[in-house]
Amino acid sequence: MFKVILFYKYVRIKDPTKEMLRQKSACEVLNIRGRMIVAEEGVNGTFEGTLDAVTKYMDWMKADPRFRDIHWKVSNGTEDGTAFPKLSVKVRKEIVSLHLGDEKDIDPNKITGAHLKPKDLRSWYEEGKEFYIVDMRNDYELESGKFENTIFPGMANFRDLREKVGEIAHLKDKTVLTVCTGGVRCEKASGLLVREGFADVHQLDGGIVSYMEQYPGQDFKGSLYVFDKRLTMHFEDPENHTIIGTCKLCGTTSERYVNCANLGCHLHFICCNTCSPKNEDAFCSDTCAQIGK
């Protein structure tokens, strides 16, 4: 049985290169594949391995005081352990790229929104509390699934948030909840909103995946986009699963992602099997189709 683990931690890493080598060595010993970013501000990773391997990895991480309180998200991987083609552990400037610059960068250990547990969000829904969910993911991620009444600032990439804060300025005096896949983006984003003068900012603890796991099929509709071979995931029974995505070409219900075959575009979009029987033959528009031909 293969499992995928999703995790991050904002914590000061004195020597990111040394930590990168340490992480890479541990993963190689355990035959774990996936992606990890190491930066001075922390770590951000997604790995797939056998249940035994990922359990040993998590135990190894928990033995390090820096990573002891990581919120681990564990889900079913692929049948053959091929969610990721290889192991990649890299050193970067940030574990999520907001690109604010050193002087304006957000340190979630100093400024961030209040963590809201999934059970507390469920209570908000049940009590009819007035709050506004702001999704901090990329635009194509929302196509397959999102919370009901989601407000989306319109980012093609997370770094676009710098220019998109004005799109949600009308929420400055409201209760705002930032969400993303596993929490790493909404944690930094919530800090930015606090600094921009938003009065009551929260972040979904553990991200959307944690809420979906505890409350499958409730409030979050559709499937969660993930950055591996699986592409999407959900926790409810297939018979009860609702697909909200639509094919960009014909409008039929679908949550099958492909890349535009025009390499100059390479747009990631939803396309049904009828419009594109093979993943590599899909074009997102007539213009791209003409270029591709």
N, C-alpha and C positions, 0 to 999 in steps of 0.2 A: 504494500500500500504506500503510495507516494502522497506527501503532504506539501503544501505551500505555506511558508511562513512570511508574514509581512510585519515589519517593525521599523521603528526609528527612535532616536533619542537625541534631544538637544542637550549636549554636555560638552564641556571644554576638552578638546583633544590636543594635547601639547605637541605631539609629533604625528601628524596625519599619515606620513609615509610609513613610519614604523608600524602604526596601527593597521594600515592597509596590508602590509606584508604579513602581519600576525593573523588577520582575518582570512586572507587568501590561503595561508598554510592550513588553518583549521578546516576550511571548507574542502580543500583538496584531500586531506586525510579522511574526511567523512564522505567524500564523493558527492558533495552538494554542488548544485549549479544554480546560477541566478545572477542577480545584479546587486551591487552595493556601492554606495558613495560614502567616502570618508572625508570629512572636512574639519577645520578647527572648531566649527560649531556643533559637530556631532556625527552621527551615523544614520544611514537610511538604506534599508535593504529589503529585498524579496528573494527568497531562495526556495528551491524544491529539492526534496530528498526523501528517502524512506522515512517512515515514522520513527524508527530507531535513530537514524542519522540526525534528523532535525531536533529530536528530543535531547540527544547528546550535545548538539550545538547550543540549544537554549540553556541547558544546564551549565555549559562552559561559560556562556555569556553572563549568567546570573551570579557566577562566582566572582565576577569583576564588579567592584563597588560602583563603577561608573554606569554600569548597565543593569544593575540589580532590579530596578523597578520598571523596566521596559514593559509596555503593554503589547503582548504578543497576539497577533491575529493568525489563527491556524485554519486552513481550509483544505478541502480535497484537491489533490493535484491531478495530473494526467495519469492514465492507466500505465503508461510506459516510462514515466519520468522524463518527458521531453518538453515540459513547459518552457524551458530555457535551453537554447542551443549550446551554451557554454557557461563557464564561470567568468564573471567580470567584476573585479574590485578595483575602483579607481579613486584617486584623490582629486577633489574639486574645491572650488572656492566656497560653495554653499551646498548643503545637502538637498535643497530645493532652490531653484534659481529665480530669485526675485529681483536681483540686479539693482539694488538701491545704492550701492557704493558703501565703502567702509564707514563713512561718517553718518550715513542715514540708515544703515542696516538695522534690522530688527533682531534683538536677542530675546527669544521667548522665555529665557530664564529671568529676564528683567521686566519685560512688558508683554502681556498676552491677555487674551480673554479668559473668562472663567470656564473651567472644564465642566461640561454637562454630560452626565452619564446617560446611556441609552434609556434606562428605566425612568429617568427624570424627564427626558424628552417625551416619552410615552405618556407620562403624567400630564405634561403640558397639553398634549393633544386631548386627553380625556377631560381635563378641566376647562378646555376652551380658552386657554390663555392666549393673549394677543402676542404673537412673536413672528419674526420673519426669517426664513431660512435663506441664506445667501450661499450659493454653490460656488466653490473656489476651484472647480476642475476646469479642464479645457472644453471648448464647445462640443467637440465630437463625442466626448464621454457622456454628455447628458442625453444624447440621441437614443440611447438604449435604456436609460433609467434615471429617475430623479424623484426627489420628494415632491409630494403634492404641493402646489402653490409656490414652487421654488422661484426665487428671484436670482437671475443670472446676470452678472455685470457685463458679460460678453468677451471673455478671454479666449483667444486662440492658443495662448501659452500663459502659464502662470505669471511670468514676468510682466504681462500686459496689465496686471492689476494696478500697477503704478499709475497708468493713465485712465483706468476704468473706475477708480474710487468715486469719481463724481457722478457716475451712473446710479449710485445708491446713496447719494447725499441726503435724499429725502427720508432716510431711515436713521439719521443721527440721533434722534430723540426716542427711538423705538428700541425694543428688545430684539437684538440681532443674534442669530446663531449661524456661525460659519461651518460649512461641511466640506469634506473631500473624501477620497477613498479610504485612507487609513489614518488620517489625522495630521500628517506632517505639513501639508500645505495650509490647512485651516488654522493650525496653531500659529504659524508665522503671520498669516493673513489677519487673524484676529488681533495680533499685536499692532499691525499697521493701522487697523481701524480704530483701536484705542488711541493711538498717537494722533490720528486724524480728527479726534474729537467726538467719536461715537460714544454715547453715554452708557449703554448697557450691552456689552459684547460678550458672547459666549462662543465656545467651540465644542463640537461634538466629540467627546472623548472616545478615542479608538476609531473614529471615522465612520463612514457609512457602512462599511463591512461589519462592524461590531453591532450596529443597530439592526441590520438585516438578519444577522445570525440569531439575535434574541427575539426579533419580531418579524419573522419572514412573511412577506406579502402585505405587511401593514405600513401605510403611510409612504414608504418608498415603493414606487411602482416600476415594474420592468426589471431589467438586469443591471448589474454593476459592471462597468467596463474595467478590465484589469490589463496590466501591461505585460502579458505573457501569451503563450500559445493558446490558452483557453479563451482569451479575448473578453468573454463575459461570464458572469457567475450569478447564481441566485440560490436561495436556501429552501424555498417552498417546494412542495411536491410538483412534479411536472404537470399533473392534471389541474393544479390550482394556479399555475404560473400565468401571469398576464404579460403579454408582449406589447410594449408601447411604441417601439421603434417602427419606422416605415422606410421602405426602399426609396432611395433618393431618385431613382429613375422611373418607377411606375407607381409608387405610393402604396403598395401592398404592405401588410404587416410583416415585419422582419426585424431581426437583431443580429444579422450576419454582416460583419465588417469585412471590407476589402480595401485595397489601395488602388487609386486610379492608375491605370496602366501607362498613362503619359508620365514618364519619369520627371518631366519638367513641372508637373503638378503634384503627383503622388498623394493626393488628398485621401485621407482616411474617412470612409463613409459607409453607410449601411446600404447593402445591395442584395436583393433576394436571389435565390438560386435560378429562377427563371430568367432574370435579366443578365445573369452572369454565372453560367454553369461551372466555370473555372475561375478561381480567384484572380488569375493573372490576366483575364481578358476584359476587365471592367473599366469603363471610362465614366467619369463623373458628369460629363456634359458632352454635347455634340461637338463643341469646339475641341475638347481634348480628344475625342474620337477621331476627328479629322487629322489632328496632329499625329496621333498614334498610328493611323493608317499610312 
